[in-house]
């Protein structure tokens, strides 16, 4: 009997009295059985079923002392009952929150809003607009906790329903601590001992929207104030909430009803003496009302925000430079930090005089220095802005050509843009074999880089631009001239005049005229000829002619008469130039949009070996992408004939295809406009910003998808349209700069009036 009483008490205690237990006396000695019986067979109905009678009506035997030969244990019985007595439970979670009034109704006049059919008084929907609404809360989490430690999480579906299988007993319902729900009603549910679906409707009250305004003792908003909110009543269950105010001193949070404590949220490693305010401990109450609450928290500042703008002599920001603020005698550190990208040094300082130390590292362009900061009790401080000196350093300029090769032997000049700078006056420099030159410069001060006109044939185009840098190594792209020095006495200048060369022909003509005047004019004993190669070859003279003033003038007229059209046929151009037995070199200018495969190279090799003078073929490739098909083909022709390959970068002229069609129509006698023309032919004309080599059209060599965004990036960088061929070439070089193997940064030329140049990192 004593054992039976203990089993009964243990079961009722665990299941919170929801599982009824009765003791039935039997005549058998030492018999003790625990059975789970249907409700209609319970002894309270007046009839007792024991032994075989109980099994006959479907009672489940949980324990039998006769069978097990031992006394029962309460924990084992409870575990069996818990696993067997499972009740299906369906919970529908509803949320209640005051709906905010729509912006449209707030903007309406008061007379309209209060009208019978207005948004406030009109209609059931309008009257219920601001009333609390119960709506299913989908994808929420409910935590069920039994008094004996059982814990289960339920997750509602899209319609706010969650199902679980629970054993009889009382369960406490709570929400997740970091959710937007505050409390559940009811907070405790009782699961009865019935094998039937139990459906419950739970209402969740939402946490209230609370707005905090933090002001200091001077009544000014406290920006970026770290506020720590913790519940006074449920501190053990709810984690503290951190809120940081914005620039206007306001912060928002959702809080549950009850008493809360606001304090300063200090970091783990922030010592007490560095706090900007005195200790804060403010209690406030979040009420049961559904409307949002506003709280004004006043703190007593002991440190004030000081923002000092650090700039150089030329208004460049002192960016990402570490600093420290010490006491006036320097024995104690007050604050430290790093300036922002715009050169703003921000720190919190108490009232008094302090020493501001700018701790520039060795690689920094700024000079370490110290100045005094004064903070007054009205939160004002001086200085608001400080000029920082920059270092003078040896800067290595790495000059490269558009194809990434070192610009060896390049003469250039470097001078400060403004007088009175710390650097020297104009410096004349020349790069070494690796394209490098070292200059002593003041960092972050504007300099003028220029390659001047020499009055004779030169390797690089004249160009000038302004730049400033904070680095010790910079890369500059310099453009090659179309034709460099011509050392041979008897030469043929072959120009590809096909349709694809139309965008570059003006620059090529200018280069030919310059070579005629600077290198062939008044050069007794030198002979030359000019060949314009398309489908049919057109030459200036049937053979080589003396370089007399008259022939030079006639040759310049011939160059101006060259017009683009037809297809490229470089082999016929080389064969036409090789007809003269006295020719020593052929300068072939082309964009390479033709066949340059093995068949072409074999024919050129045979033509070269058949000529008794073995003339060199110097190829000039316009806008050839390094290591692509055109670049490799022209390079192979030059190497095979012991000539040189000269890659040149030129900017394409902007051409409107429809304008060309209209012009062609007017030239053909079609008056007025494009009537009667097929505009689909417009796509055959070269356009601005188009392709550069034949590899961009097909096959594995296609790279147009990568090239186009880079060209657009370059156009976005230029502050003024390029005015000279050198600037156009440099802009084009930037678009091809990804092929430069050693490029660190590029300097882009500007033709705007004294426009400053920034270093563009590659």
Secondary structure, DSSP 8 states (H G I E B T S, - for coil): -HHHHHHHHHHHHHTTT-S-------SSTT--EEEE--GGGSGGGS----HHHHHHTT-EEEEEHHHH-S---HHHHHHHHHHH-EEEEEEEEEEEE-----HHHHHS-HHHHTSTTSTTTSSHHHHTTTS-EEEE-TT-EEEEEETTS-EEEEE--TTSEEEEEEESEEEEEEE-TTSSEEEEESSEEEE-S-SS-EEEEEEEEE-EEEEEEEE-TTS-B-TT-EEEEEESSSTTTS--EEEE--TTSEEEEEE-SEEEEEEE---TT--GGG-SB----EEEEE-S-SS-EEEEEE--BSSEEEEEEEE-TTS-B--S-EEEEEETTSSSEEEEEE--TT-EEEEEE-SEEEEEEE---TTSSB--EEEEEEE-TTS-EE-SEEE--B-EEEEEEEEE-TTS-B-TT-EEEEEESSTT-SS-S-EEEE--TTSEEEEEEETTS-EEEEE---SS--SB--EEEEE--S-SEEEEE--B-SS-----SEEEEEEE-SGGGGGTHHHHHHHHHHHIIIIITT-TT-EEEEEEESSSEEESSSS-EE--HHHHHHHHHHHHT----S---HHHHHHHHTT-TT--EEEEEE---S--SHHHHHHHHHHHHHSTT--EEEEEEES--TTSHHHHHHHHHHHHTT--EEEE--------HHHHHHHHHHHTT--SSSTT--GGGGGGS--TT---SGGGTSSTT--HHHHHHHHHHHHHH-SS---SHHHHHHHHHHHTGGG-TT--EEE----STT----EEE-
